[in-house]
Amino acid sequence: MTSLREQIMRFVELLRARGVRVSPAETMDAIGAIAAAGFARAAMREALAATLVKDEDDRPAFDQAFTDFFPAPVLKTGEPRQGTSRDRIAGRGRGGETDVPRRPEDEPEQTRGHASQRPDQIREDEPPPQEQSEERKQEQDQAARDARDLRHEAGDRERDDDRARRAVEHLAGEHHAQLRAAERKPFANYSELDYQLAREALKPLLRRFRVRMGRRLGLARRGRLDFRRTIRASTQRGGALLELRFRSRRPRHVDLLILADISGSVRYCSTLLLELMAGARRCFRRVTSFVYIDRLAEADFEQNHLVMTPALDLYARSDFGRVLGELWQRREELIGRATLLVIMGDGRNNRRPARADLLREIARCCRAVIWLNPEELNRWGTGDSAIRSYEHEVKALLPARNLRELEAGLMRVS
């Protein structure tokens, strides 16, 4: 025998096929409502309508589907017609029809078939009232169990969704904490995993940098007050200062030149700097990037990878003095009064000539020179470090030991 749950599921599918929207939660409520209201046809019809019909426009479609799926029972011979005594007196039966005996040829074929049976045969086919009540009780119990199972399933789904949401929030919190830790971690202690996390943490830094540089270098609405034009305009109004005149403000054209050391000790911070500046090209009129170890090489980013032309020997010994010599030879094409030179490196020169004099001459030819040093402060000027020789030749020498200090140093670029 088909369970109540399966019957309701098929009825809901019929409703959906006829354009009535029914959710899984409403299906569960319908099973519970039938278990509470009973299996009388009128009560079951109203219980299903109350739980499955949300819009009154869908009620005609629901009524037709209910009539098709749960047809009215056929009256058998000897079975009293339902209806009140008032209806019988008035000559009306169930549904407002006249209670007049019908001719055999007017009745449906199924009714004629039942009418042709003898009363004793009909009574023998029908189960006793006690068995009917027992069967009805079993159906109600089964409906209650189905409703309880659906409630348990819905509760399990809610608990699973809640656990999944908490797991996602936990993972997001852990990832956020990892990004914050990567911002504070020194570049000297970076691993490849830390570098990948730092690249993700670099995205908000790039947005802030572009906004700030756009405000500094972009075209403002107006410049300083033009006193002469203001007085001249006031003479036309009897000396009243009714209109202030301002000077037009032109954008500041800045060319950015980057020198980044990619030797083993500082390669991570230099790569992050180049990637950051590659995303902020529109803030400058021209951006030229070079990497160096013992000589210069043009640098660019293609598909998030650093490309050098020509390729450098990553195992060569650093020689910044030679790099300055090559830059000085190309000064006419690379350096001008609007050029801002940013150097990223630790200043270690393997005890070779530092050539600070060339850096002094380069600083005179350009707008400013800013040096970002990723090394610890207590190591500056120790061993083969020549950073103290370069310190007096640049506009600013700033620490850039982690992402936060790199961001603070780049804010000085203007």
C-alpha positions in Angstrom: 0.0 0.0 0.0 1.3 3.4 -0.9 2.2 5.5 2.1 0.7 8.9 2.8 4.0 10.5 2.3 4.4 9.1 -1.3 0.8 10.2 -2.1 1.4 13.8 -0.9 4.7 13.9 -2.9 3.0 12.8 -6.1 0.2 15.3 -5.5 2.8 18.1 -4.9 4.5 17.1 -8.2 1.1 17.4 -9.9 0.6 20.9 -8.5 4.0 22.0 -9.6 3.3 20.6 -13.1 0.2 22.8 -13.2 2.0 26.0 -12.1 1.5 26.0 -8.4 4.7 26.7 -6.5 5.2 24.4 -3.5 8.4 24.4 -1.3 9.8 21.3 0.6 8.9 23.0 3.9 5.3 23.4 2.8 5.2 19.7 1.7 6.3 18.7 5.2 3.6 21.0 6.8 1.0 19.4 4.6 1.8 15.9 5.8 1.7 17.1 9.4 -1.6 18.9 8.8 -3.3 15.8 7.3 -2.0 13.7 10.3 -3.7 16.2 12.6 -6.9 16.8 10.6 -7.7 13.3 9.6 -8.6 11.6 6.3 -12.1 12.9 5.7 -12.1 14.2 2.2 -13.3 17.7 3.1 -10.9 18.1 6.0 -8.0 16.8 4.0 -8.9 19.2 1.1 -8.9 22.2 3.4 -5.7 21.1 5.3 -3.8 20.7 2.0 -5.2 24.1 0.7 -4.1 25.8 3.9 -0.5 24.5 3.7 0.1 24.4 -0.1 -1.7 27.4 -1.6 0.0 30.7 -1.0 -1.9 32.8 -3.6 -5.6 32.8 -4.0 -5.1 32.9 -7.8 -3.7 29.3 -7.5 -6.8 28.0 -5.7 -8.7 27.0 -8.9 -5.7 25.0 -10.1 -5.4 23.4 -6.7 -9.1 22.5 -6.6 -8.9 20.9 -10.1 -5.7 19.0 -9.2 -7.3 17.8 -5.9 -10.4 16.5 -7.8 -8.2 14.8 -10.4 -5.8 13.2 -7.8 -8.4 12.4 -5.1 -11.6 11.6 -6.9 -14.8 11.5 -5.0 -15.9 8.0 -3.8 -18.7 6.3 -5.8 -21.9 5.7 -3.8 -22.9 2.1 -3.6 -26.4 0.6 -3.4 -27.8 0.9 0.1 -25.3 3.6 1.2 -27.1 6.6 2.6 -26.4 9.9 0.8 -24.5 12.4 2.8 -26.2 15.7 3.6 -28.4 17.2 6.4 -32.0 16.5 7.0 -32.8 20.0 5.8 -31.1 19.3 2.5 -33.1 16.1 2.1 -36.3 17.8 2.9 -35.6 20.6 0.4 -34.8 18.0 -2.2 -31.0 18.9 -2.3 -28.2 16.4 -1.8 -24.5 16.9 -1.6 -23.2 19.6 -3.9 -26.6 21.3 -4.3 -28.0 18.6 -6.6 -31.7 17.5 -6.5 -32.1 14.2 -4.6 -34.1 12.5 -7.4 -33.5 8.9 -8.2 -31.6 8.5 -11.4 -32.4 6.2 -14.2 -29.8 3.4 -14.7 -28.9 4.6 -18.2 -28.1 8.1 -16.7 -25.7 6.8 -14.0 -22.0 6.2 -14.7 -20.8 2.8 -15.8 -18.9 2.3 -12.6 -22.1 3.1 -10.5 -24.2 0.7 -12.6 -21.6 -2.0 -12.0 -21.9 -1.6 -8.3 -25.7 -1.3 -8.4 -25.9 -4.7 -10.2 -24.4 -6.4 -7.2 -26.5 -7.8 -4.4 -26.5 -6.1 -1.0 -25.1 -9.1 0.7 -22.1 -9.2 -1.7 -21.4 -5.5 -1.0 -21.5 -6.0 2.7 -19.2 -9.0 2.4 -16.6 -7.0 0.4 -16.6 -4.1 2.9 -14.3 -4.5 5.9 -15.9 -4.4 9.3 -16.1 -1.1 11.1 -13.4 -2.2 13.7 -11.0 -3.1 10.9 -11.7 0.3 9.2 -10.9 2.2 12.4 -7.8 0.1 12.9 -6.6 0.8 9.3 -7.4 4.5 9.7 -5.3 4.6 12.9 -2.4 2.9 11.2 -2.6 5.5 8.4 -2.6 8.3 10.9 0.4 6.8 12.7 2.2 6.4 9.5 1.5 10.1 8.5 2.7 11.2 11.9 5.9 9.2 11.5 6.4 10.7 8.0 6.0 14.2 9.3 8.4 13.5 12.1 10.9 12.1 9.7 10.6 15.2 7.5 11.1 17.4 10.5 14.2 15.5 11.5 15.6 15.7 7.9 14.9 19.5 7.9 16.7 19.8 11.3 19.6 17.8 10.0 19.9 20.0 6.9 19.8 23.1 9.1 22.5 21.8 11.4 24.6 20.8 8.4 24.2 24.3 6.8 25.1 25.9 10.2 28.2 23.8 10.5 29.3 24.6 7.0 28.7 28.3 7.6 30.8 28.2 10.8 33.6 26.3 9.0 33.7 28.9 6.2 33.8 31.7 8.7 36.6 29.9 10.6 38.6 29.4 7.4 38.0 33.1 6.4 39.2 34.2 9.8 42.3 32.0 9.7 43.1 33.3 6.2 42.7 36.9 7.3 45.0 36.3 10.3 47.6 34.7 8.0 47.5 37.8 5.7 48.0 40.1 8.8 50.9 38.0 9.9 52.4 38.1 6.4 52.3 41.9 6.5 54.4 42.0 9.7 56.8 39.2 8.9 60.3 40.3 7.8 61.2 39.8 4.2 64.4 38.1 5.3 62.4 35.2 6.8 60.0 34.7 3.9 59.3 31.3 2.4 57.6 30.7 -0.9 54.2 30.3 1.0 54.8 33.6 2.8 55.5 35.2 -0.6 52.2 34.0 -2.0 50.3 35.3 1.0 52.1 38.6 0.7 51.0 38.9 -2.9 47.4 38.6 -1.7 48.0 41.2 1.1 49.5 43.5 -1.6 46.1 44.1 -3.3 44.6 46.5 -0.7 48.0 48.2 -0.4 47.9 48.8 -4.1 44.4 50.3 -4.0 45.4 52.7 -1.2 48.6 53.6 -3.0 46.8 54.4 -6.3 44.2 56.5 -4.5 46.8 58.6 -2.6 49.0 59.0 -5.7 46.0 60.0 -7.7 45.1 62.7 -5.2 48.7 64.1 -5.1 49.5 64.0 -8.8 46.0 64.4 -10.3 44.3 67.5 -11.5 42.6 69.3 -8.7 39.4 71.4 -9.1 41.2 74.6 -8.3 44.6 75.9 -7.1 45.5 78.8 -4.8 43.7 82.1 -4.6 44.6 84.5 -7.4 44.6 87.8 -5.6 45.1 90.0 -8.6 42.2 88.5 -10.6 40.0 88.7 -7.6 40.6 92.4 -7.1 40.2 93.1 -10.8 36.8 91.3 -10.7 35.7 93.3 -7.6 36.2 96.7 -9.3 33.3 95.8 -11.7 31.0 95.4 -8.6 32.0 98.6 -6.7 34.8 97.0 -4.8 32.7 94.2 -3.3 34.5 90.8 -3.1 31.6 88.8 -4.4 33.6 86.4 -6.5 36.9 84.7 -5.7 39.2 83.8 -8.5 41.6 80.8 -8.2 44.5 79.8 -10.2 44.2 76.7 -12.4 46.1 73.7 -11.0 47.9 71.6 -13.5 48.7 67.9 -12.9 52.3 67.1 -11.7 54.0 65.1 -14.4 56.3 62.6 -12.7 58.5 59.9 -14.3 59.2 57.0 -12.1 62.5 55.1 -12.3 62.9 51.9 -10.2 66.2 50.1 -9.4 65.5 46.8 -7.5 68.1 44.4 -6.2 67.1 40.8 -6.9 70.0 39.0 -5.2 69.0 36.2 -2.9 68.8 38.3 0.3 66.3 40.8 -1.0 64.6 39.2 -4.0 61.2 38.8 -2.3 60.8 42.5 -1.3 62.1 43.7 -4.7 59.6 41.5 -6.6 56.7 42.8 -4.5 57.9 46.4 -5.1 58.0 45.8 -8.8 54.6 44.2 -8.8 53.1 47.0 -6.8 54.5 49.7 -9.1 53.4 47.7 -12.2 49.8 48.1 -10.9 50.2 51.8 -10.3 51.5 52.8 -13.7 48.6 55.1 -14.5 49.6 57.4 -11.6 52.8 58.4 -13.4 53.6 59.8 -16.8 56.2 57.2 -17.4 57.4 54.2 -15.4 60.8 52.5 -16.1 61.8 49.4 -14.1 65.3 47.9 -13.8 66.6 45.0 -11.7 70.2 44.4 -10.9 72.8 42.2 -9.2 76.1 43.1 -10.7 74.6 44.9 -13.8 71.4 46.4 -15.0 68.5 44.6 -16.8 65.2 45.9 -17.8 62.3 44.4 -15.9 58.6 43.9 -16.7 55.6 41.8 -15.5 54.0 39.4 -17.9 51.2 37.2 -16.6 52.3 37.9 -13.0 55.8 36.8 -13.7 59.0 38.9 -13.6 60.7 39.1 -17.0 64.3 40.4 -17.3 66.1 41.6 -20.4 68.8 40.4 -20.6 68.6 37.6 -18.0 70.8 38.1 -15.0 73.0 35.5 -13.2 71.3 35.0 -9.9 74.4 33.6 -8.4 76.6 36.6 -9.3 78.2 38.8 -6.6 76.5 42.2 -6.1 78.2 45.3 -7.5 76.1 48.4 -7.1 79.0 50.7 -8.1 79.0 49.1 -11.6 75.2 49.5 -11.8 75.5 53.2 -11.0 78.1 53.5 -13.8 75.7 51.9 -16.3 72.9 54.1 -15.2 75.0 57.2 -15.5 75.9 56.3 -19.1 72.2 56.1 -19.9 71.2 59.2 -18.0 70.1 61.2 -21.0 67.4 58.7 -21.9 66.4 57.8 -18.4 66.9 60.8 -16.1 65.3 64.2 -16.2 64.1 66.9 -13.8 60.7 65.1 -13.4 62.3 61.8 -12.7 61.8 60.2 -9.3 64.3 57.4 -8.6 63.3 54.6 -6.1 66.1 52.2 -5.1 65.3 48.9 -3.4 68.3 47.1 -1.9 70.5 46.5 1.1 73.5 48.4 -0.2 75.9 45.4 0.2 78.6 45.7 -2.4 81.0 42.9 -1.6 83.7 45.5 -0.7 83.8 46.8 -4.2 83.9 50.6 -5.0 80.6 52.1 -3.8 80.8 55.0 -6.3 78.6 57.3 -4.1 79.8 60.2 -6.2 77.8 58.9 -9.2 74.7 58.6 -7.0 75.3 62.3 -6.0 75.4 63.4 -9.6 72.3 61.4 -10.5 70.4 62.9 -7.5 71.3 66.4 -8.9 69.8 65.6 -12.3 66.5 64.2 -11.1 63.6 65.2 -8.9 64.5 63.1 -5.9 66.1 59.8 -4.9 64.5 57.5 -2.3 66.2 54.4 -1.0 64.2 51.6 0.6 66.3 49.1 2.6 64.8 45.8 3.6 67.6 44.9 6.0 67.4 45.1 9.8 68.5 48.4 11.2 71.3 47.0 13.4 72.9 45.5 10.3 73.2 48.8 8.3 76.8 49.7 7.7 78.2 46.3 9.0 80.4 44.0 7.0 80.4 44.7 3.3 77.3 47.1 3.6 78.0 50.5 1.9 74.6 51.9 2.8 76.1 54.6 5.0 78.1 55.9 2.0 74.8 56.3 0.1 72.8 57.7 3.0 74.0 61.3 2.5 73.4 61.3 -1.3 69.7 60.5 -1.2 66.6 62.5 -0.2 65.3 59.7 2.1 66.7 56.4 3.4 63.8 54.4 4.8 63.5 50.9 6.3 61.3 48.4 4.4 61.6 45.3 6.3 58.0 44.1 5.8 54.9 45.0 3.9 53.8 47.6 6.3 57.1 49.4 6.3 57.2 49.1 2.5 53.7 50.8 2.3 54.8 53.6 4.6 58.0 54.1 2.6 56.1 54.2 -0.7 53.7 56.9 0.7 56.8 59.2 0.6 57.0 58.8 -3.2 55.6 62.0 -4.6 
